[in-house]
Structures are given as C-alpha cells and as structure tokens.
Amino acid sequence: MIPVSAEEIKEFWRDFCKRQGVVQTARAAGERRIDDDPEYWADHTMWDLLEAVSSPRGA
C-alpha cells in the first residue's frame, strides 16, 4: 500500500463530494470517519465512504 496522509484522503473526499453533489452533513461525517481511521479509508473507495455516512447509523 502506498502511504497516504489523512489530509490527502480528505482532499480526495472533498473533490469527490464536489463532483457528486454530496450534501455538507455527509461531507463532514466523511471527514470525521477519515480522521478516525485514515488507513482504512485509504484502502476503500469514496463510494464506500459515502455509503457508510449515508446509512441511518453512518453519520
């Protein structure tokens, strides 16, 4: 795995959210998830993260 910082993942997440029109509450929840476990989210797609924060228990 290529090392990626939490900030780099969040930048990717922000760009993804902008392209997909993701609402601000989901964006913020995604950033919290990234901060909690950046290694996990470095290894998963942004669609996975969006699905995680969009589920009833995700945000």
C-alpha positions as CSV (number, residue, x, y, z in Angstrom):
1,M,0.0,0.0,0.0
2,I,1.2,3.5,-0.8
3,P,1.3,5.7,2.3
4,V,-1.3,8.4,2.1
5,S,-1.9,11.1,4.8
6,A,-5.4,11.7,6.3
7,E,-5.3,15.2,4.7
8,E,-4.7,13.7,1.2
9,I,-7.6,11.4,1.7
10,K,-9.8,14.3,2.8
11,E,-8.8,16.3,-0.2
12,F,-9.8,13.4,-2.4
13,W,-13.1,13.1,-0.5
14,R,-13.8,16.8,-0.9
15,D,-13.2,16.7,-4.6
16,F,-15.4,13.5,-4.9
17,C,-18.2,15.3,-2.9
18,K,-18.0,18.3,-5.1
19,R,-18.3,16.3,-8.3
20,Q,-21.1,14.2,-6.9
21,G,-23.1,17.0,-5.2
22,V,-22.8,15.4,-1.8
23,V,-24.6,17.4,1.0
24,Q,-22.5,19.2,3.6
25,T,-23.6,17.0,6.5
26,A,-22.4,13.9,4.7
27,R,-19.2,15.6,3.8
28,A,-18.5,16.4,7.4
29,A,-19.4,12.9,8.5
30,G,-17.0,11.5,5.9
31,E,-14.1,13.7,7.2
32,R,-14.8,12.5,10.7
33,R,-14.6,8.9,9.5
34,I,-11.3,9.6,7.7
35,D,-9.9,11.3,10.8
36,D,-10.9,8.3,12.9
37,D,-9.2,5.7,10.7
38,P,-7.3,7.1,7.7
39,E,-5.6,3.8,6.9
40,Y,-8.9,2.1,6.5
41,W,-10.3,4.8,4.1
42,A,-7.1,5.0,2.2
43,D,-7.8,1.4,1.2
44,H,-11.5,1.9,0.3
45,T,-13.4,3.8,-2.4
46,M,-15.1,7.2,-1.8
47,W,-18.3,5.4,-2.8
48,D,-17.8,3.1,0.1
49,L,-17.3,6.1,2.4
50,L,-20.4,7.8,1.0
51,E,-22.5,4.7,1.6
52,A,-21.1,4.4,5.1
53,V,-22.1,8.0,6.1
54,S,-25.4,7.9,4.2
55,S,-26.7,4.9,6.1
56,P,-29.0,5.6,9.1
57,R,-26.2,4.7,11.5
58,G,-23.4,6.2,9.5
59,A,-23.5,9.9,10.3
